[in-house]
Amino acid sequence: MSTDRLAGEAASAPEEAEPHPAVPAEPDGTGTPAPGGPGGPATAGTEPDHTPDDHSEPGGAGAPSGTDRSDAGTAAAGQGGADDTEAPTAGTGGPHGGSADREPTPPGGHGTSGGPEAGQDSEGTQAPGPAEASADAAPGAGTGAPAAAGQGEPGGAGAPSGTDRNDAGTAAAGQGGADDTKAPTAGTGGTHGGSADREQPPAGEADGPATEAGAHSGSGDRERAAATPGDGASEKGRRSAAAEALAAAVRAVESGERSAASFFNDAPARRPAAPTPTAPAGPVRERPRTAAPAPAPAPVRPPSARPAPGPGGEIPGSGDVRQVLAAGGAPESLAGPVAETLGERAAETLREDPWQLLAVPGVRPDQADGFARALLGPACEPGDERRALALTGWLLERAALEGHTALESSTLRDALAKVSVPDPDEALRTAIAEGAVLVFQDALDAPPGARPQAADDEEAEQPVRVLLGLDRYALAEESLADALARMASTFVPPQDGEPTADGPGAPEWESAAAAAPTASAAELIRTVAAHGLVTHSGGEAARDEPAALVAAARALGLRAYAAAHSEDGRRRLAASLSGAPGADPDAASAAVTVAGLLADAEGPGRDEEGALALDLLAVLDAPQLDVETAAMLVESLPDGARLVLSGDPGVLWSAGPGRVFADLVAARRCPQVVSRTPDPGPIGELVSGIGIGELNQVEAPGKEVVIVPVRDAGEAVHRTVQLVADSVPRAIGIPAEQTQVITPGHGGAAGTRALNAALKTRLNPGPGQFGGFDPGDRVAYTPAPGRTVPGTVVSADAEGLRLDCAGGPVVVPRTEVGELVRHGWALTAHQAAGARWPAAVVVLPGDATAGLTRAWIYTAFSRGERHLSVVHGAEGALPRAVAELPFKERTTRLRALLQAQAQVPAGPTG
């Protein structure tokens, strides 16, 4: 392992360059709102979005000054109240559970050098207090004018009058709202139908928990608590339809009309088996798509879409919302985001419940409190039931941004106390009764050394943990658990080697396994031949094994496909398929992306039942699947299909909530194939050691691994630019356009914004003629939360910014450039997950060490194919993270659901 050989002698770091803003800051409209007003500036390091680039939990401690929006969820961990918790990130509560990567460059410049900022990959760290306000404050808001939560009257507009949708939420929160998906209000979480045909509610309407039999199949561990129903109509006139249904269910159980189990334990309806073709004699060909006679199943979550703008480009209802905002002292520029988030009745909703303003990305509790005080006057109290409901939903949405699908009741109770809710217990009881929060009991593993429970001891109590969550994520996990159980149980393997009507028999599969290129590939083929659900683990070299499986299955006449997380992963997968033994000429067409497959833009299309028309699907990069995407994907598979979830268990988990792959592996619900194929070369040796907690020095005779020590963040930026622009091209022969820089966070003196600004100045200087971009700029395009597509700016015109993304043209509308596009010479590890480059330069500044974990380091170091340079300023934090911090835990329910299903005998399938 070379040390500081490529970059030459250390040079003094140049003064940090200012990044080109994606949206120019307004020159006027500066104002300092009164304390507690909705227009107050953000605290130090606030950012328009969040990138949980690590397996995170709410509330890691020890963040340096300047820690930013990556602390989403700290309030849920009981760290920080209304005056010290940052605003939710863009995409809070959107259909995708929060954007991990979507962060436009904010108008207010970049963060201070005190620490990592927005998108600090998954740091669940303590948010800085208001006194730490810095240059990352809201556009137009002067530094040193923080809003003090819960004090004074609501202030005036703190955002420029010309603030547009690119600053959604900045005026109220002092932060940019970068995502086009908005947080549901308390108790209105987006639906997540447990079955493919569940109707989605209209936008803006509450979706309480369903209580009909079968609506939540497989959720026998769920408890729904409700207050004594009483009259029902007299509960301050605000009881939702969901709460009424919940109360009716309670009455039915109490009266003996129905059993409690009947609401939860009904077996899920089974999709009719999709017709499968008779195995053809020759290799299978891609089937032409035909219009299905029945529509495709409704997606588990509605697609992210903005309301159609009315005349003049204004969202319908914005005018009335503007009046309400003005009455509450909030910036009128919030009218568009509020109308998008709360729907057509947004103005009426805000009048009835001012705390619904918290549903808008970027709004903090103290700002919502100030708005409510202005509208309600003396009637505004900290213990207001509406406030408690809104804060409960807000805290759970923030926790989802950190990857949690639920929180323990004690954690949520402490978080409510931190945001000045007088009686957290009563607040939780109200939220449960109103249907805003669901209650679950998950069985806990027996502590080590505990005496096993006797089989005949039915009265013995098993330890459980009480979890609280939003229906959106609860339904996602339950739907996914049901779908995975269906995949694991509905496939009947052939008996005695006899071929069946729906595919090849054991002799054909055995012949395919015998022709496999490696022993691990042969083991995978044999396992998949006999099971409908299989997990496969391995590093980069092991990706050839699912490719060999898909090629073999296609040669046997099955409609087999392989899906990757990113376009780069799809490209590499297509190359593996083409080179697999026995691959047919069209094998490369079987490589798709998960997003393209679900959108019916890639792959086989759907059959007459609305399911994907395939017999086998191998999903690579499975750790990148969040719970909602995974539910939608598995529910789309027909009965009788085989599913392989393949991935590297050492990489970061998904950007969205959940840890699907890890939970499935831990539940041991299906056969698990672990590859024995090691990753080659010095980089492979280094990464393999990191995966088991060892940071070893490796021999790198060809300068495959180089360590470049630096003293501070400024020098880190200087040396990074030197490596990308000069040293790596000269010494290794890899041009700058094939080198990717990876750093822990978006902000800070060595975050993506500072690095991208310096790299642009050196590699493609220009005036930033279109929102900070020039032709030739490398960019990161985020079409959906958690998905980052690298590209290059081609041109710009009246339609928008024209990009070349992996050879495909993309036009980003002018109004969305600030949200969806950022410079891409430097990325976070979560943005880089699922892709690889010939060379990678990993920057570890000393002020970002709080976010380092083994999974982050493993992911970042494994992105380079031929060369890895490490700009190292983290000192002892690097080996300590590798040895002691494997990941930051997430609270999820999928493992418990899968294990509970395994203990319940399957009912008749009909």
N, C-alpha and C positions, 0 to 999 in steps of 0.2 A: 504494500500500500504506500504509494508515494505521498510525500508531504510537501506541499507548496512548490511543486516543480513546474507546473504549467504557467502559473500566473507571474512568475518571475519575482523579482524583489518587491517587497511591500512598498507601495506608494501611498502617499498621503491621500486620504479620501477627499474627493471634491465635495463642495457644499451640496447638500441634498437638493435635487431638482424638484421643483413643484410639478405635480402631475397636471396634465391637461384635463380640465373638467369635461365630463360628458355633456353637461348642460351648463352654460355660462351662468354665473351668479348674477342676480339682478343688481344693478348698481344702486337702486334706491329701495325704499321700503324698509329700511332698517328700523327696528324698534325694540325696545326692552320692555317686555310685558311685566305687569305686576306679578309678584310672586304667586305661584299657584295657577296662573292663567294658562289657557291652552296654547298660547303662542310662545311659551318659554323655551329658551335654548336648551339643547341636550347637554347631558353631562359629558365628561371627557371621553373622547374616543368613540362616540356614538356613530353608528353606521346604518346605511339603508337596508342591510340584510344580514343574514347570519349564515355562516358556513360551518356546520358542526363537523369539522374535519377530524373528529376523533370519536371514539366510543365514549359518549359523555353522559354525565349525570348532572342533575341540577345542583349547582353549588359546589364546585371545587374551590378550595381556598388558596390564598397566596398569590393572587393575581397582582402583577405590578401596576403601578399607577398608569392610568391610560387604558386599562383593559376595557374592551369595547363590547359591542353587541353580541359577541360570541358567548356572553354570559347569559344568554336567553335561558330562562328556567331557573335562575338563581333564586328568584323570589319563591319559586315552588319548593325550593329546598330550605326555605326559612332564612335566606340571606338577603336582606334588603327589603325595604318597605316601599311605601309610595314615594318616598323621597330619594331612594337610592337604587331603584331598579330601572333598568333601561327599557325603552319602548320595545314592543314586540317587533320582530323582524318582518321584512316584506314577505308577503305570502302567508302570514299568520292565519291559520284557519282556512287556508285555501284548499282546494281539492287535493292537493298533493302534500299537504302536511308541512308546508314550509319550504322555502327555497334554500338549498344549501349553498348555492353558488351565485344566485342572481343578485348582483350588487353593482348598480351603476356608480360611476365616480361621482361623489356628492359635490354639489356646487361649492361647498365650503372648504375645499382643499383637502389636504391629507392630515393624518393625525400627528400628534406630537411623538417624540421619540421615547416617551416614558414607557411604552409597552406595546404589545400587539393589539391590533384593533379589530374592526368588524371582520367576521369570518375567521377569527382566530380559531383554528380548526377544533371546534368542540370543546373549548375551554369552558367548563362550567364554573366560572370564577366570579368572585365578588365584584359587583358593579361599583365603580367609583362614585363618590358622593358628589352632590351638586357643586361643591367648591372646587372640583377638579375640571371645570369646564375649560375647553381648549379650542384650538382652531377648527375642530370638527363639529363645532356647534352649528345650529341651524343656519341656512343661508340668510345673510343679512343680520343675524343676531350677533351683537358684539360679545367678545369674550369677557369673562368676569361678571356676567349677568345671569347667573343660574336661577332657575325657578325653584322656589322653596315650597315643597309639597305641603298642601294643607294650610297655607297661610295667605291672608289677604284676599282681596277680591280678584275675580278673573281679570286678567290683563287684556290689553289690546292685541291686535294681530301682530304676531312676531315673525311673519313671513312676508316676503315681498308680494306686492299686489299682483305681480305677473306670474307668481308661482304656478306651474302647470302640473300635469299628471306625472311628469317625471319626478316631481317632488311630493308625490302623494303621501300625505301624512307629515311632511316636514314642518308645516306651519304649526300643527298642533303638538308635535312631539319634538320639534327641532331636529328631525331626522328624515331622510329620504325614504319613501315607501317604494321599494323597487319592484315588488311583485305584483302581478296582475291578479293574483288570487287573494281573496280577502278573508279575514277571520270571521267565523260565524259569531253571532252574538251569544251571550251566555244562554245556554240551553238550546241553541239553534244549530248545532254541529251538522255539517253536510251529511247527507245520507250515504249509507255504505251498504246497500242491500246485501243481505246474506245470500240471496239467490240472484241469478243473472237477470231475472225479469222483474226485479223489484222496481217500482216506479220511484222516480226522484221527485221530491217536492219542488214547487216553484221557488225561485230564488227569493230569499228574504223571509220565507215562512219557516216557522219553527218545526223541527222534526224531533219529536220526543221519542222515547223508546217504545217500540212496538210491543204489544202484550198479547197478540193472538198466538195461538198454538202454532209452533213451527216457525214463527218469525225469527226466533233466535235459536235454531236448532243447534244442539251440541253445546249449549251454554248452561249446563246443569249446575255450574258453580256460581252462577250469577244470583245475587240477591238484590231485589229492588225494594227499597224501603219507601214508605209513603206515610205522610201524616194522616191522622184519623180523618176520614173524608168529610164527615159532617155534612153540611149543606152543599159544599162544593162550589156553589155560585157566589158565596159570600166572602170568599177569601180575597178581599180587596179587589175583586174583579180582574185579577191578573192570572188566575190559574189557567194553564195552557190545556189544549186538547189532549196532549200527551199525559199531563198530570191527571186529567179526568179519567182517561183510559187506565192509568196506573191505579187510581183509587178504585175504579170499578173492579179491577183484577183483585185488589186486596179484599174488597167486600165479597167477591165470589169465593175466595179461599176461606174467609172467616165464616161464611154462611154454610160452607160444605158443598156448594154447588159444583165446585171444581177443586182439584188438588193443585197444590203449588207446582208439583212436578209437571203437570199437564201443560204449563205455559212454556216450559223450557226443554223438556226431554223428548219431544217428538222427533222422529227421525227425519232428516232432510229429504225433500223430494228428489228423486233421482232423475237425472236427465236421460231420456231414451238414448240407447247406444247409437252412436253415429254409424251409418253404414260404412263398412270397410271393403275395399276392393279385393278381388281374388288376385293372388300374387301373380304378376305377369312373368313371362319367361325371361325377358330381358330387363335391363336397368330401367328404373322408373323415370319418367319425365315429368317436368312441372306441369301440373294440370291447368288448363286455361280457366280463368275465373269466369263464373257465370253469376247472374243475379239470383240470389237466393230467394225462394218463394216466401220465406219468413224473415222478418227483420232480425238483425243480430241482437244478442242479449244486451239489455241495458248495462252500461258499464257500472262497476262498483261505485265509482264516484263520477260526478258530472265533469265534463271537460272544462278546463279553465277558459273562460270567455268573458269578454266585457260586454255590457249592455250596448246595443246599437246607439250611437250618438244621434241626437236630434238635429234640427236645423242649427247651423253655426257650429256644429261639432260638440254641443253641450249635451250631457247625459240627461235624459228625462228626469224631472223631479229636482234638478239641481237648484232651480230658482227658489222653490219653497225651502229647501234645505239651507240656502244661503241666508234667508231671513232668520231662521232659527239659530244658526251659528252666530250671526251678528248679535242677536238678543243675548246669547250666552258669552259674548266676548271672544269667540273663537274666530280664527281667520276664515274669511269667506272662500279662500282658495281650497279649503277642505271640502267644499260642496260636492265636487265631482267624486272624490274617493268615498265620501259618506253615501252618496246616492248609489255608487257601484256596490258598496258593501251591504247596505241595509235595504236596498230595493226601492220600488216605486213609492212606498209609504214611509220613506226615510224621515221626512220632516215630522210626520205624526208620531213615528216611533221615538224620535229624540225628545219631542215634547212630553210624551208619556214617561219616558225613561232616559234621562240625559246620560246615564252611565253606559248606554249602548254605544256612545262615542268610542269606548274602549275596543270595539270590534274593528275599528279602522286601524290598519297597520301604522305604527309609529306613535300612537297616542299612549301616554303613560297614565297611571292612576291619579297622580296629583293634578294632571291637566284635566282629566275627566271630572275630578272633584271640583275644580274651579269652574268648569262649564256648568256643572249641576248647581253650584251655589248661585250662579248668576240667574239661572232659570227658575229655581225653586225657592230661593230666598231663605227665610227662616225654617222652611220645611226640610231643608237639606241637612241630614244628620249622618254621622259616620255609620250608625247602625241600620240605615235604611236597607230594607230587604232587597230592593233593586240593586243597590250598590254591591251588596254581598254576592248576589247572583252573578253580576257582571264580572266582579273580581275573581270569582271561582272559575268561571270559564276562561278568563284571561290567563290565570295562572296555569291552568291545564294546557292551554294552547302554547304557552311559553315552554312548558315542559316537553311538549311534542316537538318543538324545534330542537331540543336536545336529544331527541330520539326516544323519549318515553311514550308509551301508549297509555299509561295509567300512573298514579302516584299512590303511595301508601297514605292512609287517612291521617296519620300523625304528621307526615310531611306537609300535606295540604293544609292541615289545621295550623301548623306553625307559620306557614306562608301567609295565611289570612291574617294572623295576628301581626305579622310584620307590616302589612299594609293597612293597619289601624282598623280592622274589623273588631268591634267590641266583644262579640261573642262568637268565636269561630265555630264552636260546636253547633249553635243554633243556625248559623249560616249554612253549614253543611247539611243539617236536617232539612232546611228550607230548599236548598238546591236539589236534594234528593227527591223531596216531595213534589217539586215542580218539574221533575224530569230533566233538569239541566245537567245532572250528574248521575251516573250509574254506579252501583255498588257491587263489588265482586269479592268472593272469598276464594283465595288460592291456597291449596294445601302446601305446606312447607315440608321439606325433607327433614327427617328425624335428625336431631343433633348427633354428632359422633359419640359413640359409647352408650347411646340410649337403648333401652331394652325394646326389642321388636314387639309390636302389638300382636296379641294372640288372635288367631283367626276367628275364634268364637266370641271375642270381646267386642260386641257390637256397640256397647255404650261408651267405649273409650273414645275420648276426643282427640282428633288429630290436630296438631298445630296448624293454624291457618294465618294468613295475613289478609287484612282488609284493604282493598284497593278501590280507588275512586277514579273514574275516567269519563271521557266524553263518548257519547254513543257512536260517533263517527269512527273512532279507532276501535271501540269495543266490537262493533259490527264487522269491521275489517278483519280483526283477528279471529273472530268466531267463524266468519265466512271462509277465511283461509284454512282454519283448522278442519272445517267440514269438507272443504274441497280436497285437502291433502289426504284426509281419511278415505274419501271416495277413490282417489287415485291409488291408494295403497291397498284397498280391499276389493275393488271391483274387477281387477284383472285376474283371470284364471289361467295359470300357466298350462301348457299342453302336457298331457299325461302319456307316459310310456313312449315318448318320442314320436307320437302320431301327429301329423299336421292337422290343424284345425281350420275351420272355415274363415277365420279372421286373420290369418297370417301364417308365417312359416312355423315349422315345428322345431323340436329340439335338435334333430340332425343338422338342419340348415344353420341354426344359431351356432352350433358347435363347430361347424365348418368355418363360419365367419370368424369365430374366436381363434381358431387354429391359424388363420391367415393374418391375425392382428400383428402390427409391427412390434409391440412390446408386450411383456407379461402383464403389465398393469392394464393395457388396453384390452387384452384378452379377458382379464378378470372382470372388467367393466361390462364387456359384451355378454359374458355368461350371466352376470347378475341381472342385467336389464332384461335378458331373455325370459327370466322367471318372475319378474316383479314389475309392478306398475309404477312404483316410486322408489328412486334410488338417489342417494347423495354421493358426490365424488369430490374428493379434496386433493389439491396438489398445487404446485407452483406454476410458473409460466410455461415450463417445458411440458407439463402435464396437460396443457390445453389440447395437445394433439390426440389425446385419448378419447375425449368426447367426439372429436372430429372423425376419428377412426370408427367409432360406434355409429355415427350418423351415416357415414359412407357405406358401412356394411349393411345397415338397415335398408338403405335405398337400393342396394344391390339385391336385397331379398324381396324387393317389391313394396316396401312400406313407404308411406309418405312421411319422411323423416326430415326434420329441420333443426338447426342450431341457432340460438339467439345470444347475442352479446350485448353488453351495456352501452357501448359507445360505437361510433362509426369506425374508429380505428380498430377496436376489437373485432368488429364485423369483417373488416378488411383482412386482418390477420387470420381470422377464422376461415374465411373463404380460401385463403392460400393453403391452410392446413387441409381443408376438405379436398381441394384439387390434387394435393400430393398424397392423399391417403391411399393405401393399397386397394385396388379394385374400384376406385372412385369412377363414377360415370362422367361423361363430358359436361354434364350440367350440374355437377356437384357443388360448384361455387354458388349457384343460385339458392342453395339451401341455407346459406348464411344470411341472417337477418339481424336487425336490432330489436330489442324488446319493445321499444316505443313504436317502431314501424310495424311490428307484428300486431300489436294491439290496435293500432290505427287502421289496419287492413291496407297499409301502404306497401307492405312487404310480405312475402310468404304466400301461403296457399289460399288465402281468403277464408270464407266461412261456408259451412254446409247448410243444408235445409233446416237444421235445428238451431242455427245461429252459432254453433261451436266452430272452433278452428278446424279446418279440414285437414287434419294430420293424424298420424298414428304414433309418432314419437317426437318428442321435443326435448332437446338438451339445452339448458340455460346455463351459459357460462357467466362468470362474474356474479354468481348468485348472491354473494354478500352485499352487493349493491342494491338488491331488491328491498324497497321499503314495504311495509305491511299492506298498504293499499294497492300498490302496483302488483304485488305478488298475488293478492286476492283476486284482482281482476284477471290476471294471467291464468291462474290455475282454474278459476271458474269457467274460463273460456275453452278448456280442453274437454273433448268428448269422453264419455265412458269407454273404457277399453284402450285408451291411449296410454302410452308410457311416458313418464316425466323423469328427467335426470336434472338435478340441481347441482351444478359443478362450480367450484370456486376455491380460492386460496383463503383458508381460514385466518391467515395472518394479517390480511389487509383491513383497512377501515371498514366499518359497517356503513349502511346506507345513509344518504343525506337526510332522508325522511325518517319518520318514526318507525320503530321496530328493529328487530335483529333476526330476520326470518331464517336465514341459513344457519346461524348459530343456535337458534332455538330448536330447529328441526333436528340438527345433529345431536344436541343435548338430550332431546326427548327420546332418541333411539327408536323412532317410530317406523323406520324403514332400513333396509340394508345400506351399509356405508362402505364405499370403496375408497381406500386411501392409496394414492399413487406412490410408487417407489421410484419415480423418475426424477432425479435431482436437476436443479437448474445449473447450467454449466458456467464455467469461467469464474474469474475473481468476484464479479458482482454477484453471481449466483451463490458462491461460497459465503460471501459477506452477509447476504440477505438471509440465507438459510440459518446462519448462526444467530442473527437477530431474532428470527422466528422462535427460537428456543431460549431466548433471554441472554445471549452471549454476543458481545461486541468484540469480534476477533480481528486481529491484524492479518490481512491476507496478502499474499504475494501477487504483485501486479506488474509483471515485467513490461507489459505494453502500455503502462499508464492507464489501465482500465479504471482504477480507483485512485483518486488524488484528494488529499486533505489540504485545505488552504486555511490556516488559522488567521483570525482577525481579532482586533482589539475591541471594536465597537461597531454599531450599526452603520455609521457613515462609511467606514472602511469596507464593511461587508458589501454595500452597494457598489463601491468603486471596484472591488475585486471581482464581483459578479459580472459587471459590464466588461471588464478586462478579459475574463474567461470566455464569455460568449462571443465577443466581437473579435478577439485576437488569439488567445492561447489555445483554445480547443480547435479552431479551424487550422491553425498553424501546426500544432504538435500532433493532433489526432486525425486531422483531415475531415472533420465533420463541420459543415458550414453552420453559420449562426441560425439559419432558418430551420435547422434540424435539431437544435438544442433547446431544451425546455428548462426554464427556471422554476423551482418549487420552493415555497416559503410558507411558514405556519399561518400567516394571517394576511388580510387585505390591507390593514392599516399599519401604523407605526413607521419608524424611520427606515426599516428594511422590509416592509410589507409589499404586497403586490403593486399597490399604487405607486409607491416611491420607486420600486424597481422598474416598473413599466415606464415611468416617466424618464428615468435615466437611460433605459435601453432604447426608447424611442428617439431620444436626443442623439444617441450614438448611431443607431442603425437606420432610422427612417425619419430624420428631422423634418418638421413641417409645421405649419400654423394651426393645424387642427381645424381645417376649414369646414368640417361637418361635425358639429358637436364634439370637437376634440379629436376627430379621426381624420386621417389622410389616406389616399390610395397607397397600398403597400403595407399598411399597419397590420401586424398580427393581432387578432382579436379572439376573445372567448365569447361565443354566442350561446345564450341560455334560452332555448325555446320553451323549456318547461323546468319547474323546480327540480334540482338534483341532476339535471342533464346539461353538460357543457360541451359545446361543439367548437373545436378550434377552427379558425378560418382566417382569411385575409381580406382586407378592404379592397374592392375593385374600383368603385366609383360611388358617386352620390348624385341623386337628381330629385325631382319633385316627389317621386314616389317614396324615396327613402334611401337608406344606406344599402349598397349592393355588395354582397360578400361572396367569396368563393370558399365553400366549406367542403373539404374533401372532394373537390371537383364538381360539386353541385352548386348551382347558383341559388342564393338566398337574398330576398329583399326584405329588409327590416323597415317598417313604416317610420317616418320621421318622429312621430310622437312616442315611439317605443324604443328608440335607439338608446336613450339614457337608462332604460330599465334592463334591456336584454343584451346589450353589447358593452364589453369593457376590453381594454387592451389585454393581450394574451401572451406576451413574451414571458410573463411570470404568472403562475397559477398557484392555488392552494393544493394541498395533497388530495382533498376530496374532489376538486375539479379535475385533477389529473388521473384519478382512479379509473381503471378500465382502459387506459391508453398507455402507449409507450413511445419513446423517441430514441433515435440513435444515441443521443447524449442527454444527460440530465445534470443540472447544477442545483444542488439542494442548499438553501441558505438557512443557517441556524443562528440568528442573532441572539445576543445575550438577554434581550428583553422579552423574548418569546418562549423562554424555557418552561413557563408554567403550563403550556399547552402540549408539551411533548409527552408522548407515550410510545410504547413499543410498536403499537399498530400504526401510529403516524409515521414513525421512522421507517418501519418495514415498507409501508406503501410508498413513501417518497424515494427511498433508496432503490426500490425495484423498478422505477420508471425508465431507467436508462438501459438500452440494449447493449451498447458497446463501451460506453464511458460514463463514469459518475465522478463529479467533483463535489466536494462538501466544503462549503464556506462556513467554517466552524468557529463560532463565538460563544457556544453554549457551555464550554468547559466541562465540569463534572456532571452537568445535568443530562448530557447525552448518554453516557454509560449507565447513569442511575435510572433513567427512563427505560432503557432497554432491559435492565435487570429487574426493576422493581415495579414498573407501572405498565402492565400488559395492555390494559384498556381502561376506560371509564365506563362503569356499568350502566345499563339501561333497565328501567323497570318495564317489563312486558308481560303478557299473559299467554302467549302462544305456546310456550313449552308446557305450562300447566294444562292448557286445553288439550293438547295432543296426548299428554300422559293420561288425562282423565278419560279420553276416548278409548285409549288402549285397554282400560280396565273395565269398560262397559261392553258386554256382548252385543254384537251387531244384531239388529232386528231383521225381520224378513225384508227382502228387497222388492218383493212384488214382481 
